[in-house]
Amino acid sequence: MTPLKVVALKMLAMLGCLVIAAALFMNWPKDDTETQLAEDVREVIGLPHPFVELPPEPVVVPEPVVEALTPEPVVEVAQPRPLATEMSYQEFVDQPNLWPDELELTSEISVAITYRERNFGTNRFVPGQTIEIEAILDSKEVIGSVGGSYLIVPAEKTNLMPWFHDKYRGTYFMRYPGVMASSAETTEDDGRFHVDLLEGMRKWCYINFGDCTFEITDDALVLRWRPDGEAAVDYYAEARMVAKEYLQRQAELGATDNYAACEIYDLSSGRLFGIGSFFIPSFAAQEYNQ
């Protein structure tokens, strides 16, 4: 090979290298987005800056807010006190399973001792003695034995009624035969009047006295009460308060009674605690009625 050809080949080789180098140089800043030199070269030779896709912004998921549940306050609804059902004395007599095994005498009883129509004195029984019950008669009498002696005792002279109301409290209440409503209740709607007045008084007595029973008899209002605690009680004042409440209530229902007496007894023993009465003039009763 002649020297001229060698020089020509070298020149071609150098030119090729320059072209390749130029191509690489032009391609390097085109794609390089990280170095400042590549950015300067693009500015000099007029190449556009490559588009750089920004990384997506991180999606911030808010933490769930947990609300503390405040329990709703429990409101206790006071249940009304159920009213007792009235049981007649005859219904009680016809159900021996309801009878007591024994009762206490509440009044003194003297029984004549006779033989062949001759009187040999009397057998005396005092309040507080226990009578073992054999039978309860519809004639308001109790058959039983006291200390081995058999006798017939009027039911009113025992604690039968206090025992019944204490035993079946809240379920039944009972009156002796012949215990009638007051004269103010003898109207055409006697039944409705008696129920309204009696039940209203019983509710009032339960609220004001607690453990008690209340009856309306021909002679007086009867409150049988078991006082709480050992505090001194003015039974006269309490009886007057019951009588006054009764007169006000019956006047509101249209009656015209102006006087009432109340007797307060021990609920268990039947012992009389006290008696009180109240008088309302007719004009005052009319004002209550209005």
Contacts in CASP RR format, 6 or more apart in sequence:
PFRMAT RR
TARGET T0000
AUTHOR 0000-0000-0000
METHOD contacts of the structure
MODEL  1
MTPLKVVALKMLAMLGCLVIAAALFMNWPKDDTETQLAEDVREVIGLPHP
FVELPPEPVVVPEPVVEALTPEPVVEVAQPRPLATEMSYQEFVDQPNLWP
DELELTSEISVAITYRERNFGTNRFVPGQTIEIEAILDSKEVIGSVGGSY
LIVPAEKTNLMPWFHDKYRGTYFMRYPGVMASSAETTEDDGRFHVDLLEG
MRKWCYINFGDCTFEITDDALVLRWRPDGEAAVDYYAEARMVAKEYLQRQ
AELGATDNYAACEIYDLSSGRLFGIGSFFIPSFAAQEYNQ
25 41 0 8 1.000
26 45 0 8 1.000
26 47 0 8 1.000
28 38 0 8 1.000
28 41 0 8 1.000
29 37 0 8 1.000
29 38 0 8 1.000
29 39 0 8 1.000
29 41 0 8 1.000
29 42 0 8 1.000
29 45 0 8 1.000
29 47 0 8 1.000
30 42 0 8 1.000
30 47 0 8 1.000
30 50 0 8 1.000
31 50 0 8 1.000
32 38 0 8 1.000
33 49 0 8 1.000
33 50 0 8 1.000
33 52 0 8 1.000
39 49 0 8 1.000
41 47 0 8 1.000
42 48 0 8 1.000
42 49 0 8 1.000
81 170 0 8 1.000
81 203 0 8 1.000
81 206 0 8 1.000
82 170 0 8 1.000
83 170 0 8 1.000
83 199 0 8 1.000
83 202 0 8 1.000
84 168 0 8 1.000
84 169 0 8 1.000
84 170 0 8 1.000
84 171 0 8 1.000
84 172 0 8 1.000
84 173 0 8 1.000
85 171 0 8 1.000
85 172 0 8 1.000
85 173 0 8 1.000
86 172 0 8 1.000
86 173 0 8 1.000
86 174 0 8 1.000
86 175 0 8 1.000
87 168 0 8 1.000
87 172 0 8 1.000
87 173 0 8 1.000
87 174 0 8 1.000
88 174 0 8 1.000
89 138 0 8 1.000
89 140 0 8 1.000
89 174 0 8 1.000
89 175 0 8 1.000
89 176 0 8 1.000
89 177 0 8 1.000
90 138 0 8 1.000
90 177 0 8 1.000
92 98 0 8 1.000
92 99 0 8 1.000
92 136 0 8 1.000
92 164 0 8 1.000
92 174 0 8 1.000
93 136 0 8 1.000
93 137 0 8 1.000
93 138 0 8 1.000
96 135 0 8 1.000
96 136 0 8 1.000
98 168 0 8 1.000
99 133 0 8 1.000
99 136 0 8 1.000
100 133 0 8 1.000
100 160 0 8 1.000
100 163 0 8 1.000
100 167 0 8 1.000
101 132 0 8 1.000
101 133 0 8 1.000
102 130 0 8 1.000
102 131 0 8 1.000
102 132 0 8 1.000
102 133 0 8 1.000
103 130 0 8 1.000
103 131 0 8 1.000
103 133 0 8 1.000
103 142 0 8 1.000
103 158 0 8 1.000
103 159 0 8 1.000
103 160 0 8 1.000
103 163 0 8 1.000
104 127 0 8 1.000
104 128 0 8 1.000
104 129 0 8 1.000
104 130 0 8 1.000
104 131 0 8 1.000
104 158 0 8 1.000
104 159 0 8 1.000
104 269 0 8 1.000
105 125 0 8 1.000
105 126 0 8 1.000
105 127 0 8 1.000
105 128 0 8 1.000
105 129 0 8 1.000
105 130 0 8 1.000
105 131 0 8 1.000
105 146 0 8 1.000
105 153 0 8 1.000
105 157 0 8 1.000
105 158 0 8 1.000
106 127 0 8 1.000
106 128 0 8 1.000
106 157 0 8 1.000
106 158 0 8 1.000
106 159 0 8 1.000
106 269 0 8 1.000
106 270 0 8 1.000
106 271 0 8 1.000
107 127 0 8 1.000
107 156 0 8 1.000
107 157 0 8 1.000
108 124 0 8 1.000
108 125 0 8 1.000
108 126 0 8 1.000
108 127 0 8 1.000
109 124 0 8 1.000
109 125 0 8 1.000
109 151 0 8 1.000
109 153 0 8 1.000
109 157 0 8 1.000
110 122 0 8 1.000
110 123 0 8 1.000
110 124 0 8 1.000
110 125 0 8 1.000
111 122 0 8 1.000
111 123 0 8 1.000
111 124 0 8 1.000
111 125 0 8 1.000
111 151 0 8 1.000
112 119 0 8 1.000
112 121 0 8 1.000
112 122 0 8 1.000
112 123 0 8 1.000
113 119 0 8 1.000
113 120 0 8 1.000
113 121 0 8 1.000
113 122 0 8 1.000
113 123 0 8 1.000
114 120 0 8 1.000
123 149 0 8 1.000
123 151 0 8 1.000
125 146 0 8 1.000
125 151 0 8 1.000
128 269 0 8 1.000
129 146 0 8 1.000
129 147 0 8 1.000
130 146 0 8 1.000
131 142 0 8 1.000
131 144 0 8 1.000
131 145 0 8 1.000
131 146 0 8 1.000
131 151 0 8 1.000
131 153 0 8 1.000
131 158 0 8 1.000
132 144 0 8 1.000
132 145 0 8 1.000
132 146 0 8 1.000
133 142 0 8 1.000
133 143 0 8 1.000
133 144 0 8 1.000
134 143 0 8 1.000
134 144 0 8 1.000
134 145 0 8 1.000
134 150 0 8 1.000
135 142 0 8 1.000
135 143 0 8 1.000
135 144 0 8 1.000
136 142 0 8 1.000
136 143 0 8 1.000
136 155 0 8 1.000
136 160 0 8 1.000
137 143 0 8 1.000
137 152 0 8 1.000
138 177 0 8 1.000
140 154 0 8 1.000
140 155 0 8 1.000
140 156 0 8 1.000
140 176 0 8 1.000
140 177 0 8 1.000
141 152 0 8 1.000
141 153 0 8 1.000
141 154 0 8 1.000
141 155 0 8 1.000
142 152 0 8 1.000
142 153 0 8 1.000
142 154 0 8 1.000
142 155 0 8 1.000
142 158 0 8 1.000
142 160 0 8 1.000
143 150 0 8 1.000
143 151 0 8 1.000
143 152 0 8 1.000
143 153 0 8 1.000
144 150 0 8 1.000
144 151 0 8 1.000
144 152 0 8 1.000
144 153 0 8 1.000
145 151 0 8 1.000
155 161 0 8 1.000
155 176 0 8 1.000
156 176 0 8 1.000
159 268 0 8 1.000
159 269 0 8 1.000
159 270 0 8 1.000
161 174 0 8 1.000
161 176 0 8 1.000
161 224 0 8 1.000
162 213 0 8 1.000
162 224 0 8 1.000
162 265 0 8 1.000
162 266 0 8 1.000
162 267 0 8 1.000
162 268 0 8 1.000
162 269 0 8 1.000
162 270 0 8 1.000
164 172 0 8 1.000
164 174 0 8 1.000
165 173 0 8 1.000
165 174 0 8 1.000
165 213 0 8 1.000
165 224 0 8 1.000
165 267 0 8 1.000
166 267 0 8 1.000
166 268 0 8 1.000
169 213 0 8 1.000
173 213 0 8 1.000
175 215 0 8 1.000
175 217 0 8 1.000
178 218 0 8 1.000
179 215 0 8 1.000
179 216 0 8 1.000
179 217 0 8 1.000
179 218 0 8 1.000
180 217 0 8 1.000
180 218 0 8 1.000
181 190 0 8 1.000
181 193 0 8 1.000
181 194 0 8 1.000
181 198 0 8 1.000
181 216 0 8 1.000
182 216 0 8 1.000
182 218 0 8 1.000
182 250 0 8 1.000
182 255 0 8 1.000
182 257 0 8 1.000
183 257 0 8 1.000
184 193 0 8 1.000
184 250 0 8 1.000
184 254 0 8 1.000
184 255 0 8 1.000
184 256 0 8 1.000
184 257 0 8 1.000
185 191 0 8 1.000
185 193 0 8 1.000
185 194 0 8 1.000
185 197 0 8 1.000
185 216 0 8 1.000
185 250 0 8 1.000
185 255 0 8 1.000
187 193 0 8 1.000
193 253 0 8 1.000
193 255 0 8 1.000
194 216 0 8 1.000
196 253 0 8 1.000
197 216 0 8 1.000
197 246 0 8 1.000
197 249 0 8 1.000
197 250 0 8 1.000
197 253 0 8 1.000
198 214 0 8 1.000
198 216 0 8 1.000
200 249 0 8 1.000
201 214 0 8 1.000
201 216 0 8 1.000
201 221 0 8 1.000
201 242 0 8 1.000
201 245 0 8 1.000
201 246 0 8 1.000
201 249 0 8 1.000
202 213 0 8 1.000
202 214 0 8 1.000
204 245 0 8 1.000
204 249 0 8 1.000
205 212 0 8 1.000
205 214 0 8 1.000
205 223 0 8 1.000
205 242 0 8 1.000
206 212 0 8 1.000
208 241 0 8 1.000
209 223 0 8 1.000
209 225 0 8 1.000
209 238 0 8 1.000
210 225 0 8 1.000
210 228 0 8 1.000
211 225 0 8 1.000
211 226 0 8 1.000
211 228 0 8 1.000
211 267 0 8 1.000
212 223 0 8 1.000
212 224 0 8 1.000
212 225 0 8 1.000
212 226 0 8 1.000
212 267 0 8 1.000
213 223 0 8 1.000
213 224 0 8 1.000
213 267 0 8 1.000
214 221 0 8 1.000
214 222 0 8 1.000
214 223 0 8 1.000
214 224 0 8 1.000
214 242 0 8 1.000
215 221 0 8 1.000
215 222 0 8 1.000
215 224 0 8 1.000
216 222 0 8 1.000
216 246 0 8 1.000
219 261 0 8 1.000
220 260 0 8 1.000
220 261 0 8 1.000
220 262 0 8 1.000
220 263 0 8 1.000
220 275 0 8 1.000
221 242 0 8 1.000
221 243 0 8 1.000
221 246 0 8 1.000
221 260 0 8 1.000
221 261 0 8 1.000
221 262 0 8 1.000
221 263 0 8 1.000
222 262 0 8 1.000
222 263 0 8 1.000
222 265 0 8 1.000
223 238 0 8 1.000
223 239 0 8 1.000
223 242 0 8 1.000
223 262 0 8 1.000
223 263 0 8 1.000
223 264 0 8 1.000
223 265 0 8 1.000
224 264 0 8 1.000
224 265 0 8 1.000
224 266 0 8 1.000
224 267 0 8 1.000
224 270 0 8 1.000
225 264 0 8 1.000
225 265 0 8 1.000
225 266 0 8 1.000
225 267 0 8 1.000
225 273 0 8 1.000
226 266 0 8 1.000
226 267 0 8 1.000
226 268 0 8 1.000
227 233 0 8 1.000
233 273 0 8 1.000
235 264 0 8 1.000
235 273 0 8 1.000
235 274 0 8 1.000
235 275 0 8 1.000
236 274 0 8 1.000
236 275 0 8 1.000
236 276 0 8 1.000
238 264 0 8 1.000
239 261 0 8 1.000
239 262 0 8 1.000
239 263 0 8 1.000
239 264 0 8 1.000
239 274 0 8 1.000
239 275 0 8 1.000
239 276 0 8 1.000
239 277 0 8 1.000
240 262 0 8 1.000
240 276 0 8 1.000
240 277 0 8 1.000
240 278 0 8 1.000
242 262 0 8 1.000
242 264 0 8 1.000
243 260 0 8 1.000
243 261 0 8 1.000
243 262 0 8 1.000
243 276 0 8 1.000
243 277 0 8 1.000
243 278 0 8 1.000
244 260 0 8 1.000
244 278 0 8 1.000
244 280 0 8 1.000
246 260 0 8 1.000
246 262 0 8 1.000
247 257 0 8 1.000
247 258 0 8 1.000
247 259 0 8 1.000
247 260 0 8 1.000
247 278 0 8 1.000
247 280 0 8 1.000
247 285 0 8 1.000
247 288 0 8 1.000
248 280 0 8 1.000
248 288 0 8 1.000
250 257 0 8 1.000
251 257 0 8 1.000
251 280 0 8 1.000
251 285 0 8 1.000
251 286 0 8 1.000
251 288 0 8 1.000
251 289 0 8 1.000
252 288 0 8 1.000
252 289 0 8 1.000
254 289 0 8 1.000
256 282 0 8 1.000
256 285 0 8 1.000
256 289 0 8 1.000
257 285 0 8 1.000
258 279 0 8 1.000
258 280 0 8 1.000
258 281 0 8 1.000
258 282 0 8 1.000
258 284 0 8 1.000
258 285 0 8 1.000
259 277 0 8 1.000
259 278 0 8 1.000
259 279 0 8 1.000
259 280 0 8 1.000
260 277 0 8 1.000
260 278 0 8 1.000
261 275 0 8 1.000
261 276 0 8 1.000
261 277 0 8 1.000
262 275 0 8 1.000
262 276 0 8 1.000
262 277 0 8 1.000
262 278 0 8 1.000
263 272 0 8 1.000
263 274 0 8 1.000
263 275 0 8 1.000
263 276 0 8 1.000
264 272 0 8 1.000
264 273 0 8 1.000
264 274 0 8 1.000
264 275 0 8 1.000
265 271 0 8 1.000
265 272 0 8 1.000
265 273 0 8 1.000
266 272 0 8 1.000
266 273 0 8 1.000
280 288 0 8 1.000
END
